[in-house]
């Protein structure tokens, strides 16, 4: 019998909102409120990203530099843990909670696969009841938080999931994978899955999802 697995994206899927900007503002407010003066710079950077001036990884690295500044691993972990406590359970959509409970009752291995930063995504995953978390990694180098191993976004999620399964002694053929996401950027992992569920889309995106053989659902 195939191992039953359920994978969830985080921002806009399992949680009803994005997490990165809220974390940046939360971290600045906790450590050095004066860094909140960088908020207009951050807004401008996000606009510039939409215009193609930055990659997503470069944008996130800029945000970490602006709002966390000089920081230790201990301080970052403490802030991330407090932030995770604010996100769970309050930011979990009702539809996501029902799907998660169904997957738990089916005995599925529950995996969170997200581009969010691992230092707070791991706390969110633990509090919510996920078995495994795959997220964007970082290291503290010279008291700066630096992204390592690339942004866990889009097509980068597939090899990370495959590596996790391999570490658990599972081959792809041994698994039945259900994956939920609200983002077309996750198309590689949605197509890779046995059961793809596109959530919280509008009419056009839902039509696109159905044309690709994906299910659609409302997690809000």
C-alpha positions as CSV (number, residue, x, y, z in Angstrom):
1,X,0.0,0.0,0.0
2,X,1.3,3.4,-1.0
3,X,2.4,5.8,1.8
4,X,-0.2,8.6,2.0
5,X,1.3,12.1,2.1
6,X,-0.2,15.6,2.2
7,X,1.9,18.6,1.4
8,X,0.8,22.2,2.1
9,X,2.2,25.5,0.9
10,X,2.1,28.1,3.8
11,X,1.4,31.7,2.8
12,X,-2.1,32.1,1.4
13,X,-2.7,28.3,1.6
14,X,-2.4,26.8,5.1
15,X,-2.3,30.4,6.5
16,X,-4.7,33.0,5.2
17,X,-2.0,35.6,4.7
18,X,1.6,36.1,3.8
19,X,4.2,35.9,6.5
20,X,7.5,37.4,5.4
21,X,6.6,41.2,5.6
22,X,4.7,40.7,8.9
23,X,7.7,38.9,10.3
24,X,10.1,41.7,9.2
25,X,8.0,44.3,10.9
26,X,7.5,42.2,14.0
27,X,11.2,41.6,14.2
28,X,12.0,45.3,13.9
29,X,9.4,46.2,16.5
30,X,10.8,43.7,18.9
31,X,14.5,44.5,18.5
32,X,15.0,48.0,17.2
33,X,11.9,50.1,16.4
34,X,13.9,52.7,14.6
35,X,14.3,50.1,11.8
36,X,10.7,50.6,11.0
37,X,11.8,53.8,9.2
38,X,12.9,51.4,6.4
39,X,9.2,50.5,5.7
40,X,8.9,52.9,2.7
41,X,12.2,51.5,1.3
42,X,10.8,48.0,1.6
43,X,7.6,49.0,-0.1
44,X,9.6,50.5,-2.9
45,X,11.7,47.4,-3.2
46,X,8.6,45.2,-3.5
47,X,7.4,47.5,-6.3
48,X,10.8,47.2,-8.0
49,X,10.7,43.4,-7.7
50,X,7.4,43.4,-9.6
51,X,9.1,45.4,-12.3
52,X,11.9,42.8,-12.5
53,X,14.6,44.7,-10.7
54,X,15.2,41.9,-8.1
55,X,14.9,38.1,-7.9
56,X,12.7,36.9,-5.0
57,X,15.8,35.8,-3.1
58,X,17.5,39.1,-3.5
59,X,14.3,40.9,-2.3
60,X,14.1,38.7,0.8
61,X,17.7,39.1,1.6
62,X,17.3,42.9,1.4
63,X,14.3,42.7,3.7
64,X,16.3,40.7,6.3
65,X,19.1,43.2,6.1
66,X,16.9,46.2,6.6
67,X,14.7,44.9,9.4
68,X,16.8,42.4,11.4
69,X,20.2,44.1,11.1
70,X,22.9,42.8,13.4
71,X,21.4,39.7,15.1
72,X,22.5,36.5,16.8
73,X,21.0,33.1,16.2
74,X,19.6,33.0,19.7
75,X,17.8,36.3,19.3
76,X,16.5,35.4,15.9
77,X,15.2,32.1,17.2
78,X,13.4,33.8,20.1
79,X,11.7,36.3,17.8
80,X,10.7,33.6,15.3
81,X,9.2,31.5,18.1
82,X,7.1,34.4,19.3
83,X,6.0,35.2,15.8
84,X,5.0,31.6,15.2
85,X,2.8,31.8,18.3
86,X,0.9,34.7,16.8
87,X,0.4,33.0,13.5
88,X,-1.0,29.7,14.9
89,X,-3.8,29.1,15.2
90,X,-5.2,32.6,14.4
91,X,-4.1,32.8,10.8
92,X,-5.2,29.3,9.8
93,X,-8.1,29.5,7.4
94,X,-11.2,27.4,8.2
95,X,-11.0,25.4,5.0
96,X,-7.3,24.7,5.6
97,X,-8.1,23.5,9.1
98,X,-10.8,21.1,7.8
99,X,-8.5,19.7,5.1
100,X,-5.6,19.3,7.5
101,X,-7.9,17.4,10.0
102,X,-9.1,15.1,7.1
103,X,-5.5,14.4,6.1
104,X,-4.5,13.7,9.7
105,X,-7.5,11.3,10.1
106,X,-6.4,9.5,6.8
107,X,-3.0,8.9,8.5
108,X,-1.1,11.0,5.9
109,X,2.4,12.2,6.5
110,X,2.0,16.0,6.8
111,X,4.6,18.1,5.2
112,X,4.8,21.9,5.0
113,X,6.7,23.0,1.9
114,X,7.2,26.8,1.7
115,X,9.4,29.6,0.5
116,X,9.0,31.2,4.0
117,X,12.1,31.4,6.2
118,X,12.8,28.1,8.0
119,X,13.5,29.9,11.3
120,X,9.8,30.8,11.8
121,X,8.2,28.3,9.4
122,X,9.5,25.4,11.5
123,X,7.8,26.9,14.6
124,X,4.6,27.3,12.7
125,X,4.8,23.8,11.4
126,X,5.4,22.4,14.9
127,X,2.6,24.3,16.5
128,X,0.2,23.3,13.7
129,X,1.1,19.6,13.8
130,X,3.1,19.0,10.7
131,X,5.5,16.1,10.7
132,X,8.1,17.7,8.4
133,X,8.9,21.3,7.3
134,X,10.8,22.3,4.1
135,X,11.5,26.0,4.0
136,X,14.1,28.6,2.9
137,X,17.2,28.1,5.0
138,X,19.5,30.7,6.5
139,X,22.7,31.1,8.5
140,X,24.0,33.9,10.8
141,X,27.3,35.1,9.4
142,X,29.0,38.0,11.1
143,X,25.7,38.7,12.9
144,X,23.8,39.0,9.6
145,X,21.0,36.6,8.5
146,X,21.9,35.3,5.1
147,X,19.8,33.0,2.9
148,X,21.6,29.7,2.1
149,X,20.7,27.0,-0.5
150,X,18.4,29.3,-2.5
151,X,14.8,30.4,-2.0
152,X,12.6,27.4,-1.7
153,X,10.2,28.7,-4.3
154,X,8.5,27.3,-7.4
155,X,10.4,24.5,-9.1
156,X,13.0,24.4,-6.3
157,X,10.4,22.7,-4.1
158,X,10.3,19.5,-6.1
159,X,13.9,18.4,-5.4
160,X,13.6,19.4,-1.8
161,X,10.5,17.2,-1.4
162,X,12.2,14.4,-3.2
163,X,15.3,14.7,-1.0
164,X,13.0,14.6,2.1
165,X,11.3,11.4,0.9
166,X,14.6,9.9,0.2
167,X,15.8,10.7,3.7
168,X,12.7,8.9,5.0
169,X,13.5,5.9,2.9
170,X,10.5,6.5,0.6
171,X,10.7,6.4,-3.2
172,X,8.2,8.5,-5.3
173,X,6.6,5.3,-6.5
174,X,5.8,4.2,-3.0
175,X,3.9,7.4,-2.2
176,X,0.5,9.0,-3.0
177,X,1.0,12.7,-2.7
178,X,-1.7,15.3,-2.3
179,X,-0.4,18.9,-2.5
180,X,-2.3,22.2,-1.8
181,X,-1.2,25.6,-3.0
182,X,-2.7,29.0,-3.8
183,X,0.1,29.9,-6.2
184,X,0.7,29.1,-9.9
185,X,4.4,29.4,-9.1
186,X,3.9,26.0,-7.5
187,X,2.8,24.4,-10.8
188,X,5.9,22.1,-10.9
189,X,5.0,20.5,-7.5
190,X,1.3,20.5,-8.3
191,X,2.0,18.6,-11.6
192,X,4.4,16.3,-9.8
193,X,1.7,15.3,-7.2
194,X,-0.9,12.6,-7.6
195,X,-3.6,14.9,-6.4
196,X,-3.2,18.6,-6.9
197,X,-5.5,21.0,-5.1
198,X,-5.4,24.7,-6.1
199,X,-6.9,26.9,-3.4
200,X,-8.3,30.4,-3.0
201,X,-8.2,31.2,-6.7
202,X,-10.4,33.5,-8.7
203,X,-12.4,32.5,-11.7
204,X,-9.6,32.7,-14.2
205,X,-7.0,30.9,-12.1
206,X,-9.5,28.2,-11.2
207,X,-10.4,27.6,-14.8
208,X,-6.6,27.3,-15.6
209,X,-6.2,24.9,-12.7
210,X,-9.1,22.7,-13.8
211,X,-7.7,22.7,-17.4
212,X,-4.5,21.3,-16.0
213,X,-6.4,18.5,-14.1
214,X,-6.1,20.1,-10.7
215,X,-8.9,20.3,-8.2
216,X,-9.9,23.6,-6.7
217,X,-10.9,24.5,-3.2
218,X,-11.6,27.4,-0.9
219,X,-9.4,27.4,2.2
220,X,-10.5,30.8,3.6
